[in-house]
Amino acid sequence: MVKLHMTDTVARDTSARQRGRFTGRVENLVIQEGLRFHNKDIVHKADFATERELPPQLIIAIPLESRALMTYGATHRLKGCRFHESDPIVATAILYTEPDIVQGAAKAQVRSRSIVLSLDHTWLAHNLAQAHRKAFAQTFSRHLSRVDWTLPAALGQIAEALNLTSSQNASEMLMRKAFALSVWESLMTHLQQAASPCCQRQNEQPTRLKMLLRDEKVDEMTLTEIAATLGMSVSTLQRAAKKELGMSLQRYLRQRKLQEARARLEARSLSLQGAAAHAGYDHVANFITAFRKQFGFSPTRIARQGKEQEQAPSATP
């Protein structure tokens, strides 16, 4: 196991919490000694930026809905990548063996929903089973070592439920503790499986596909280009996508573009025509039809609401 060197460094938030910059709910709970549960469901009211220094610890980030950008240290960038509820929830674990920074940034009107677990060195020492130590040490061999894995569907559903509720009583606190420990066990299971040569071969292609899908450049690539990037045939790509996404890759990318277009319409950063072009539609009418089929209402409703808000008289102080 990597030895963590604690210092007297105290985490500092240079944003001074950006008071008044967002609405929603933020929870920061100590659910076990050395184990913290951070839960966030907010909408940024203005452009937002923050920087904090973190002491040595293991961070497990679980993005649920976000267009915010998080940077851990100087190397790891996490951008919320769930465009609709059918997307798998990909958790990320990053090890800090020494104090380093975490930065965040988001645009106005962006909604951010996430759960983050922070596990200090004492907790890791007490809870890392002997059977898991080798796999843990192989994966987290240096400062800012990182691993991504897909949460089991049941854990993903619990994450969604916990994110949308507040901890108001002892039973809800116990649910958060049980969830955190289950995520830890999921990570240990993933590390053990990844250490097996057989499982490494089986997991290589879907893992590479999931990582590629986190990059927005894939929206501009053809199936042939995506397959070539991953070193597989188009038919193998289609089978891998169906298994990982529960739908064809074409449908997934189409729905993702529509979700992105919706977000930009709601943020009023694109016109209806611009949103249609962004989603890959040459004709606005076709875009409206596809949008209504996916979301159950027309994009013109968003555009109309935006105009009504702009035209509404300002409240008198």
Contacts in CASP RR format, 6 or more apart in sequence:
PFRMAT RR
TARGET T0000
AUTHOR 0000-0000-0000
METHOD contacts of the structure
MODEL  1
MVKLHMTDTVARDTSARQRGRFTGRVENLVIQEGLRFHNKDIVHKADFAT
ERELPPQLIIAIPLESRALMTYGATHRLKGCRFHESDPIVATAILYTEPD
IVQGAAKAQVRSRSIVLSLDHTWLAHNLAQAHRKAFAQTFSRHLSRVDWT
LPAALGQIAEALNLTSSQNASEMLMRKAFALSVWESLMTHLQQAASPCCQ
RQNEQPTRLKMLLRDEKVDEMTLTEIAATLGMSVSTLQRAAKKELGMSLQ
RYLRQRKLQEARARLEARSLSLQGAAAHAGYDHVANFITAFRKQFGFSPT
RIARQGKEQEQAPSATP
1 124 0 8 1.000
1 125 0 8 1.000
1 128 0 8 1.000
1 133 0 8 1.000
1 136 0 8 1.000
1 137 0 8 1.000
2 95 0 8 1.000
2 97 0 8 1.000
2 137 0 8 1.000
2 140 0 8 1.000
2 141 0 8 1.000
2 142 0 8 1.000
2 145 0 8 1.000
3 97 0 8 1.000
3 121 0 8 1.000
4 56 0 8 1.000
4 57 0 8 1.000
4 96 0 8 1.000
4 97 0 8 1.000
4 120 0 8 1.000
4 121 0 8 1.000
4 124 0 8 1.000
5 56 0 8 1.000
5 97 0 8 1.000
5 98 0 8 1.000
6 55 0 8 1.000
6 56 0 8 1.000
6 120 0 8 1.000
6 121 0 8 1.000
7 55 0 8 1.000
7 56 0 8 1.000
7 98 0 8 1.000
7 99 0 8 1.000
9 53 0 8 1.000
9 55 0 8 1.000
9 99 0 8 1.000
10 55 0 8 1.000
11 52 0 8 1.000
11 53 0 8 1.000
11 54 0 8 1.000
11 55 0 8 1.000
12 52 0 8 1.000
12 53 0 8 1.000
13 50 0 8 1.000
13 51 0 8 1.000
13 52 0 8 1.000
14 50 0 8 1.000
14 51 0 8 1.000
14 52 0 8 1.000
15 48 0 8 1.000
15 49 0 8 1.000
15 50 0 8 1.000
15 51 0 8 1.000
18 48 0 8 1.000
18 50 0 8 1.000
20 45 0 8 1.000
21 44 0 8 1.000
21 45 0 8 1.000
21 46 0 8 1.000
21 48 0 8 1.000
22 42 0 8 1.000
22 43 0 8 1.000
22 44 0 8 1.000
22 45 0 8 1.000
22 48 0 8 1.000
23 42 0 8 1.000
23 43 0 8 1.000
23 45 0 8 1.000
24 41 0 8 1.000
24 42 0 8 1.000
24 43 0 8 1.000
25 39 0 8 1.000
25 40 0 8 1.000
25 41 0 8 1.000
25 42 0 8 1.000
25 166 0 8 1.000
26 38 0 8 1.000
26 39 0 8 1.000
26 40 0 8 1.000
26 42 0 8 1.000
27 37 0 8 1.000
27 38 0 8 1.000
27 39 0 8 1.000
27 40 0 8 1.000
27 166 0 8 1.000
27 167 0 8 1.000
28 36 0 8 1.000
28 37 0 8 1.000
28 38 0 8 1.000
29 36 0 8 1.000
29 37 0 8 1.000
29 38 0 8 1.000
29 39 0 8 1.000
29 167 0 8 1.000
29 173 0 8 1.000
29 176 0 8 1.000
30 36 0 8 1.000
30 37 0 8 1.000
31 37 0 8 1.000
31 173 0 8 1.000
31 176 0 8 1.000
31 177 0 8 1.000
31 180 0 8 1.000
32 123 0 8 1.000
32 177 0 8 1.000
32 180 0 8 1.000
33 122 0 8 1.000
33 123 0 8 1.000
34 119 0 8 1.000
34 120 0 8 1.000
34 122 0 8 1.000
34 123 0 8 1.000
35 117 0 8 1.000
35 118 0 8 1.000
35 119 0 8 1.000
35 120 0 8 1.000
35 123 0 8 1.000
35 177 0 8 1.000
35 180 0 8 1.000
36 117 0 8 1.000
36 118 0 8 1.000
36 119 0 8 1.000
37 115 0 8 1.000
37 117 0 8 1.000
37 176 0 8 1.000
37 177 0 8 1.000
37 180 0 8 1.000
38 115 0 8 1.000
38 116 0 8 1.000
38 117 0 8 1.000
38 118 0 8 1.000
39 114 0 8 1.000
39 115 0 8 1.000
39 162 0 8 1.000
39 163 0 8 1.000
39 176 0 8 1.000
40 112 0 8 1.000
40 113 0 8 1.000
40 114 0 8 1.000
40 115 0 8 1.000
40 116 0 8 1.000
40 163 0 8 1.000
41 111 0 8 1.000
41 112 0 8 1.000
41 113 0 8 1.000
41 163 0 8 1.000
41 164 0 8 1.000
42 111 0 8 1.000
42 112 0 8 1.000
42 113 0 8 1.000
43 109 0 8 1.000
43 110 0 8 1.000
43 111 0 8 1.000
43 112 0 8 1.000
44 68 0 8 1.000
44 106 0 8 1.000
44 107 0 8 1.000
44 108 0 8 1.000
44 109 0 8 1.000
44 110 0 8 1.000
44 111 0 8 1.000
44 112 0 8 1.000
45 108 0 8 1.000
45 109 0 8 1.000
46 108 0 8 1.000
47 105 0 8 1.000
47 106 0 8 1.000
47 107 0 8 1.000
47 108 0 8 1.000
48 68 0 8 1.000
48 104 0 8 1.000
48 105 0 8 1.000
48 106 0 8 1.000
48 107 0 8 1.000
48 108 0 8 1.000
49 103 0 8 1.000
49 104 0 8 1.000
49 105 0 8 1.000
50 103 0 8 1.000
50 104 0 8 1.000
50 105 0 8 1.000
51 101 0 8 1.000
51 102 0 8 1.000
51 103 0 8 1.000
51 104 0 8 1.000
52 101 0 8 1.000
52 102 0 8 1.000
52 103 0 8 1.000
53 99 0 8 1.000
53 100 0 8 1.000
53 101 0 8 1.000
53 102 0 8 1.000
54 96 0 8 1.000
54 99 0 8 1.000
54 100 0 8 1.000
54 101 0 8 1.000
54 102 0 8 1.000
54 118 0 8 1.000
55 96 0 8 1.000
55 99 0 8 1.000
55 120 0 8 1.000
56 96 0 8 1.000
56 97 0 8 1.000
56 98 0 8 1.000
56 99 0 8 1.000
56 120 0 8 1.000
56 121 0 8 1.000
57 96 0 8 1.000
57 118 0 8 1.000
57 119 0 8 1.000
57 120 0 8 1.000
57 121 0 8 1.000
58 93 0 8 1.000
58 94 0 8 1.000
58 95 0 8 1.000
58 96 0 8 1.000
58 118 0 8 1.000
58 119 0 8 1.000
58 124 0 8 1.000
58 140 0 8 1.000
59 72 0 8 1.000
59 93 0 8 1.000
59 94 0 8 1.000
59 95 0 8 1.000
59 96 0 8 1.000
59 102 0 8 1.000
59 116 0 8 1.000
59 117 0 8 1.000
59 118 0 8 1.000
60 91 0 8 1.000
60 92 0 8 1.000
60 93 0 8 1.000
60 116 0 8 1.000
60 117 0 8 1.000
60 118 0 8 1.000
60 119 0 8 1.000
60 183 0 8 1.000
60 184 0 8 1.000
60 187 0 8 1.000
61 70 0 8 1.000
61 78 0 8 1.000
61 91 0 8 1.000
61 92 0 8 1.000
61 93 0 8 1.000
61 94 0 8 1.000
61 114 0 8 1.000
61 116 0 8 1.000
62 89 0 8 1.000
62 91 0 8 1.000
62 114 0 8 1.000
62 115 0 8 1.000
62 116 0 8 1.000
62 117 0 8 1.000
62 151 0 8 1.000
62 159 0 8 1.000
62 183 0 8 1.000
63 78 0 8 1.000
63 80 0 8 1.000
63 81 0 8 1.000
63 82 0 8 1.000
63 89 0 8 1.000
63 90 0 8 1.000
63 113 0 8 1.000
63 114 0 8 1.000
64 82 0 8 1.000
64 89 0 8 1.000
64 113 0 8 1.000
64 114 0 8 1.000
64 115 0 8 1.000
64 159 0 8 1.000
64 160 0 8 1.000
64 163 0 8 1.000
65 80 0 8 1.000
65 82 0 8 1.000
65 111 0 8 1.000
65 112 0 8 1.000
65 113 0 8 1.000
65 114 0 8 1.000
66 79 0 8 1.000
66 80 0 8 1.000
66 82 0 8 1.000
66 106 0 8 1.000
66 110 0 8 1.000
66 111 0 8 1.000
66 112 0 8 1.000
66 113 0 8 1.000
66 114 0 8 1.000
67 79 0 8 1.000
67 80 0 8 1.000
67 106 0 8 1.000
67 107 0 8 1.000
67 110 0 8 1.000
67 111 0 8 1.000
67 112 0 8 1.000
67 263 0 8 1.000
68 79 0 8 1.000
68 80 0 8 1.000
68 104 0 8 1.000
68 105 0 8 1.000
68 106 0 8 1.000
68 110 0 8 1.000
68 112 0 8 1.000
69 77 0 8 1.000
69 78 0 8 1.000
69 79 0 8 1.000
69 104 0 8 1.000
69 105 0 8 1.000
69 106 0 8 1.000
70 77 0 8 1.000
70 78 0 8 1.000
70 79 0 8 1.000
70 102 0 8 1.000
70 103 0 8 1.000
70 104 0 8 1.000
71 77 0 8 1.000
71 78 0 8 1.000
71 101 0 8 1.000
71 102 0 8 1.000
71 103 0 8 1.000
71 104 0 8 1.000
72 78 0 8 1.000
72 94 0 8 1.000
72 100 0 8 1.000
72 102 0 8 1.000
72 144 0 8 1.000
72 146 0 8 1.000
73 100 0 8 1.000
73 101 0 8 1.000
73 102 0 8 1.000
73 103 0 8 1.000
73 144 0 8 1.000
74 100 0 8 1.000
74 101 0 8 1.000
75 144 0 8 1.000
76 92 0 8 1.000
76 94 0 8 1.000
76 144 0 8 1.000
76 146 0 8 1.000
78 92 0 8 1.000
79 214 0 8 1.000
81 87 0 8 1.000
81 90 0 8 1.000
81 213 0 8 1.000
81 214 0 8 1.000
82 89 0 8 1.000
83 255 0 8 1.000
83 256 0 8 1.000
83 259 0 8 1.000
83 260 0 8 1.000
84 255 0 8 1.000
84 256 0 8 1.000
84 259 0 8 1.000
86 245 0 8 1.000
86 246 0 8 1.000
86 247 0 8 1.000
86 255 0 8 1.000
87 245 0 8 1.000
88 150 0 8 1.000
88 151 0 8 1.000
88 210 0 8 1.000
88 244 0 8 1.000
88 245 0 8 1.000
89 150 0 8 1.000
89 151 0 8 1.000
89 155 0 8 1.000
89 156 0 8 1.000
89 159 0 8 1.000
90 148 0 8 1.000
90 149 0 8 1.000
90 150 0 8 1.000
90 151 0 8 1.000
90 210 0 8 1.000
90 214 0 8 1.000
91 148 0 8 1.000
91 149 0 8 1.000
91 150 0 8 1.000
91 151 0 8 1.000
91 183 0 8 1.000
91 186 0 8 1.000
91 187 0 8 1.000
92 146 0 8 1.000
92 147 0 8 1.000
92 148 0 8 1.000
93 140 0 8 1.000
93 146 0 8 1.000
93 147 0 8 1.000
93 148 0 8 1.000
93 149 0 8 1.000
93 187 0 8 1.000
94 144 0 8 1.000
94 145 0 8 1.000
94 146 0 8 1.000
95 140 0 8 1.000
95 143 0 8 1.000
95 144 0 8 1.000
95 145 0 8 1.000
95 146 0 8 1.000
96 143 0 8 1.000
96 144 0 8 1.000
97 142 0 8 1.000
97 143 0 8 1.000
98 143 0 8 1.000
100 143 0 8 1.000
100 144 0 8 1.000
106 112 0 8 1.000
107 267 0 8 1.000
108 267 0 8 1.000
109 266 0 8 1.000
109 267 0 8 1.000
109 268 0 8 1.000
110 263 0 8 1.000
110 267 0 8 1.000
113 163 0 8 1.000
114 163 0 8 1.000
115 159 0 8 1.000
115 162 0 8 1.000
115 163 0 8 1.000
117 180 0 8 1.000
117 183 0 8 1.000
117 184 0 8 1.000
119 127 0 8 1.000
119 184 0 8 1.000
127 184 0 8 1.000
128 136 0 8 1.000
129 188 0 8 1.000
131 192 0 8 1.000
132 188 0 8 1.000
132 191 0 8 1.000
132 192 0 8 1.000
134 195 0 8 1.000
135 188 0 8 1.000
135 191 0 8 1.000
135 192 0 8 1.000
135 194 0 8 1.000
135 195 0 8 1.000
136 188 0 8 1.000
136 191 0 8 1.000
138 191 0 8 1.000
138 195 0 8 1.000
139 145 0 8 1.000
139 147 0 8 1.000
139 191 0 8 1.000
139 194 0 8 1.000
140 147 0 8 1.000
147 187 0 8 1.000
147 190 0 8 1.000
147 191 0 8 1.000
147 194 0 8 1.000
148 207 0 8 1.000
148 210 0 8 1.000
148 211 0 8 1.000
149 186 0 8 1.000
149 187 0 8 1.000
149 190 0 8 1.000
150 210 0 8 1.000
150 244 0 8 1.000
151 159 0 8 1.000
151 183 0 8 1.000
151 186 0 8 1.000
152 186 0 8 1.000
155 179 0 8 1.000
155 182 0 8 1.000
155 183 0 8 1.000
155 186 0 8 1.000
158 175 0 8 1.000
158 179 0 8 1.000
158 182 0 8 1.000
159 179 0 8 1.000
162 175 0 8 1.000
162 176 0 8 1.000
162 179 0 8 1.000
165 172 0 8 1.000
166 172 0 8 1.000
167 173 0 8 1.000
167 176 0 8 1.000
193 199 0 8 1.000
193 203 0 8 1.000
194 200 0 8 1.000
194 203 0 8 1.000
205 230 0 8 1.000
205 232 0 8 1.000
205 236 0 8 1.000
205 240 0 8 1.000
206 240 0 8 1.000
206 243 0 8 1.000
206 244 0 8 1.000
208 230 0 8 1.000
209 230 0 8 1.000
209 237 0 8 1.000
209 240 0 8 1.000
209 241 0 8 1.000
209 244 0 8 1.000
210 244 0 8 1.000
212 218 0 8 1.000
212 226 0 8 1.000
212 229 0 8 1.000
212 230 0 8 1.000
213 252 0 8 1.000
218 226 0 8 1.000
218 253 0 8 1.000
219 253 0 8 1.000
219 256 0 8 1.000
219 257 0 8 1.000
221 229 0 8 1.000
223 234 0 8 1.000
223 237 0 8 1.000
223 238 0 8 1.000
223 249 0 8 1.000
223 250 0 8 1.000
224 234 0 8 1.000
226 237 0 8 1.000
226 249 0 8 1.000
227 233 0 8 1.000
227 234 0 8 1.000
227 236 0 8 1.000
227 237 0 8 1.000
230 237 0 8 1.000
232 240 0 8 1.000
237 249 0 8 1.000
238 248 0 8 1.000
238 249 0 8 1.000
241 247 0 8 1.000
241 248 0 8 1.000
241 249 0 8 1.000
241 252 0 8 1.000
242 248 0 8 1.000
245 252 0 8 1.000
254 290 0 8 1.000
255 294 0 8 1.000
257 278 0 8 1.000
257 279 0 8 1.000
257 280 0 8 1.000
258 279 0 8 1.000
258 290 0 8 1.000
258 291 0 8 1.000
258 294 0 8 1.000
258 295 0 8 1.000
259 294 0 8 1.000
260 278 0 8 1.000
260 279 0 8 1.000
261 270 0 8 1.000
261 275 0 8 1.000
261 276 0 8 1.000
261 278 0 8 1.000
261 279 0 8 1.000
261 287 0 8 1.000
261 291 0 8 1.000
261 299 0 8 1.000
262 275 0 8 1.000
262 291 0 8 1.000
262 295 0 8 1.000
262 299 0 8 1.000
262 302 0 8 1.000
264 270 0 8 1.000
264 275 0 8 1.000
264 278 0 8 1.000
265 272 0 8 1.000
265 275 0 8 1.000
265 299 0 8 1.000
265 302 0 8 1.000
265 303 0 8 1.000
266 302 0 8 1.000
268 306 0 8 1.000
270 278 0 8 1.000
271 303 0 8 1.000
272 284 0 8 1.000
272 287 0 8 1.000
272 299 0 8 1.000
272 300 0 8 1.000
272 303 0 8 1.000
273 284 0 8 1.000
275 287 0 8 1.000
275 299 0 8 1.000
276 282 0 8 1.000
276 283 0 8 1.000
276 284 0 8 1.000
276 286 0 8 1.000
276 287 0 8 1.000
276 288 0 8 1.000
279 287 0 8 1.000
279 290 0 8 1.000
279 291 0 8 1.000
280 287 0 8 1.000
281 287 0 8 1.000
281 290 0 8 1.000
287 299 0 8 1.000
288 298 0 8 1.000
288 299 0 8 1.000
288 300 0 8 1.000
291 298 0 8 1.000
291 299 0 8 1.000
292 298 0 8 1.000
292 299 0 8 1.000
END
